[in-house]
């Protein structure tokens, strides 16, 4: 995994497929490491509730020094979002983390004060795992109903070649199967909390490729994986179903999220056909797929972190964001859908939305030329503005998890969305 000398050698897998003004890293790996320490100070200060202003001032000063480096002559440092993303990866200090490797290990993670529960999961990392050899693909696994996470990793992910290159985490899910796709409540977290708690812990502890995080389910875990990925479609590179069916899972948020059914029944086939009919990402049904086939698919599949076209219908009120779009938080999600297309040649975004009053668009220099006016058309109404890069906006996106090492946003703007005629008819 070696690139040209100016390109960070650890990040070949993190390079986005999106074509934009900055198509490679402009700075050296050592620059990213230095900046990563500054970002880490900000994250620590934010979490501890002290020293945040000073830490951000130091980070801003360090960023401003990029202007003195030859690749950034006459460029705003905030335009270097690939370099900022690489720095964000280093902020996790993976090389200093003591982690389990070379065995299936049982761990737990605190879900937070709201749910006040420990989430149990099992981890496998390659025996020769080293942060400096990363980033590694990560597979988050939902075992079958009644199957222990330990047994699932031991028995169902046994291919030696895959164990040498991929990090796995199998998550113990609630006893009540109906809670697997729910948020849950204090003391009784649902599958959404279990999954995202482990997602958080794994991406903080292991040198993970943020563009190669997969969600895999076996048996009853297949439909749950499809439901959960539909809540957070921009977090995953793809969904893997093994020996289970799709049940009533919706494909509406799968425009950019490929699926591999290694097995599956009629509903898996129907899910794949619906995705194909809609022109979405490929959903492959391969009844005879073996672990080697799954491994090959993982190696060939990466997240489209900033796709040119997005279709999004919030599945839950607490998850109104996907990719570079954010919708207002409301008490209901039924019927809300937004479709957005980005035309880089025109520096234009076109939006069609139903039952959506406004939208927040997150920007960076891989999406549009931010030194030129950006046109945003919402249900036929045209807006044209210069969108200034903003350090505080970038930091808010980092703190909230909206940005990650595979994508960094440096600006945002909210747009009103006029009602469509059929919106008014529905209300009448």
TORTORBA-485586 format. One record per residue (C-alpha): residue in one letter; x, y, z. Coordinates in steps of 0.02 Angstrom, whole numbers, plus 50000, padded with zeros to 5 digits. Layout:
AXYZ
...
This chain:
X500005000050000
X501265012849939
X500905029449855
X501975043349786
X503105052149911
X501945066749940
X500485055449979
X500235048050153
X500715029450137
X499445023750266
X497965030950174
X497875022450005
X496225014450059
X495555030850125
X495695040249961
X493935044449907
X493345040149733
X492555057449718
X493425068249588
X493735085849649
X494975100149660
X496115090849781
X496365073449712
X497835068449821
X498695072749982
X499665088949972
X500705086550129
X501845073350202
X501395059850326
X502395069050460
X501305084450434
X499745074050460
X500445066550620
X500835083750692
X499115090350650
X498325074550719
X499055078650891
X498275095950884
X496575088650839
X496745075950979
X497015090051103
X495385098051045
X494425081751061
X495115078751235
X494695096451291
X492945094851221
X492645078351310
X493355084551475
X492455101251466
X493985112051492
X495315120351386
X494325119051224
X494545137151170
X496425136451194
X496565119751105
X495585126250956
X496645141950949
X498205131150941
X497455120250805
X496945135550703
X498705142550719
X499445125950662
X498255125450513
X498715143250465
X500535137650453
X500045126250309
X499925142050203
X501825143250212
X502035126050136
X502285125649948
X500755114849904
X499625127349996
X500295143149918
X498795154449883
X497615141149952
X496525141550106
X497155127550222
X495335122550250
X495255117750066
X496445103250103
X495105091550165
X496045075750118
X497515081350224
X496355086250367
X495525069150355
X497215060550366
X497625071250517
X495965066650596
X496415048250576
X498055051150667
X497155060350807
X496575043350870
X498385038850913
X498095020750862
X499935016650885
X499755020051072
X498185009451097
X498394992551181
X497174980951093
X496784962551085
X497464953150935
X497724935450876
X496264928350976
X494394930350998
X494244941351151
X492684946151251
X492524964751291
X491224977251349
X490924995751321
X489865008251416
X488395014351313
X488345031251400
X487355039351540
X485725039551443
X485655020451433
X486785016551580
X487244999251516
X488784989551466
X488734982351290
X489604965651272
X490504960951112
X491934950051048
X493424955450944
X494624947250825
X496114956750755
X497504948950650
X498914941250751
X500144952750661
X499034968050683
X500004984450696
X499285001750682
X500685006450563
X500124992550444
X498364999650434
X497095005350398
X496134988850412
X494384984350351
X493164982150495
X491684970150496
X490364972950630
X489414956550650
X487664952750713
X487564934250763
X486014923650735
X484664923450867
X485254912951014
X487054912550952
X488434919451063
X489574932650989
X491094922151036
X490434906850943
X489964917450793
X491734924150770
X492514907250805
X491404897050689
X490734908650554
X492254919550515
X493634906550512
X494464909650343
X496314911550378
X496664924150239
X495254935350299
X495794934150481
X497524940050427
X496864956250351
X495194960950431
X494664966550605
X493014959150668
X491844963650810
X490324952650848
X488984961250952
X487854952851079
X486094958851041
X484564960251156
X483644944251199
X482044951551127
X482224949850938
X481014964350908
X482244976050997
X483654972650876
X483144987050763
X482594998650904
X483435012051009
X482855004951175
X482735013851342
X483795017051498
X484405000651567
X483784991251415
X484674997651258
X484094991351090
X485104985050945
X485445002550879
X486345007351040
X487274990751045
X487894992950867
X488395011250875
X489255009151044
X490364995450972
X490595005550811
X491255019850918
X492415008951021
X493144999650872
X493485015150767
X494325023650917
X495385008650966
X495884999850805
X496725007250651
X495145006050547
X494845011450369
X493295022450385
X492855018850204
X492865000050232
X491714997250381
X490444983550345
X488904977550438
X488604958850428
X487154948550493
X486844929950504
X485124921950510
X483984933750607
X485414946250604
X485204948850416
X483584958650424
X484214968150577
X485814972850485
X484794979350339
X483684989550455
X485144996850553
X486165001350400
X484625010150332
X484645021450486
X486485026150459
X486805022650274
X488305034250261
X489285025150398
X489515008850304
X490375002750147
X489114988750126
X487984975850209
X488294957150212
X486894944550241
X487334926450278
X486054912350284
X484584923650319
X483194933250232
X482814951850212
X481074950850291
X480234968050276
X481814978650264
X481664994550161
X482904998450023
X482485017050014
X484145022850091
X485215010749992
X485585021449841
X487445021049880
X487525005949993
X487924989049910
X487334972549983
X487964954649970
X486734940950014
X487784925250043
X486214914650044
X484504922250072
X482724918450023
X481354926349919
X481354942750016
X483224944749989
X482924942449803
X481484954849808
X482604967349901
X483954965549768
X482704967449627
X481974983149706
X483714990849718
X484074986649537
X482404993749480
X482765010049574
X484495011549496
X485335010049664
X486965001349713
X487114982849674
X486304970149789
X487034953349743
X486154937149790
X487414922849789
X486644907449871
X488224897049858
X489414910649922
X490814904650034
X491914914650153
X493174917350014
X491794925449908
X491344936850053
X493174941350076
X493364945449891
X491824956649900
X492504965750053
X494164969149965
X493264975649810
X491994986749902
X492255003849980
X491095017150049
X490545031149935
X490705044050073
X490175058949968
X489115052549825
X488525063649684
X486735057749710
X485845054849876
X484115048149915
X483685049050099
X482145045850202
X482495046450390
X482085029750470
X482125037050646
X481835054450719
X483545054450803
X484485050850640
X484015064750518
X485715065850430
X486525055950290
X488045059450182
X488085078350150
X486265081450195
X485425085550360
X483565086950391
X482685095350537
X482285084550687
X480405081750696
X479215070450791
X478805060350635
X479795053450489
X478435044850385
X478365051250207
X479895062650223
X481055059950076
X482395070349994
X483325067449832
X484885077549793
X486075077649647
X487765086249634
X488435092749469
X490265097349493
X490435104849319
X489045117349357
X489485119449541
X487665115349573
X486585104749688
X484795100749640
X483565095049775
X481825087849766
X481005084749934
X479315080050004
X478705084050180
X480355092750214
X480335111150266
X482205114250257
X483855105550226
X485625108450288
X486955104950158
X488735101250215
X490105106850097
X491945104250062
X493155106949918
X492945089249854
X491115092649818
X491145110049744
X492335124149703
X492085134549858
X492995149249783
X491545151349662
X489685154049694
X488735137849726
X486995135649653
X485725125849755
X484005122749679
X482675117249805
X481035111149728
X481335122849582
X481865138149682
X483635143949643
X484895149949772
X486625155949726
X487925160549857
X489755160049899
X489955147050038
X491415152350149
X492465139050233
X492325140450420
X493475133350554
X492105132750688
X490925123450570
X492295110850533
X492595107950718
X490745105550756
X490655092450620
X492175083550694
X491505084050872
X489795077450818
X490495063350713
X489775070850554
X491565071450489
X492735056650498
X494415051850425
X493595047750259
X492685064350240
X492845081450319
X491595095550300
X492155113650316
X490535123150286
X488655121350298
X487125131150250
X485265129050281
X484025131150139
X482145132650145
X481215120150037
X479575126049958
X478125114149966
X477705103749815
X475925103449753
X475655085749816
X476295090949988
X474885103550000
X473625090849937
X474185078250070
X473935091250207
X472225095550141
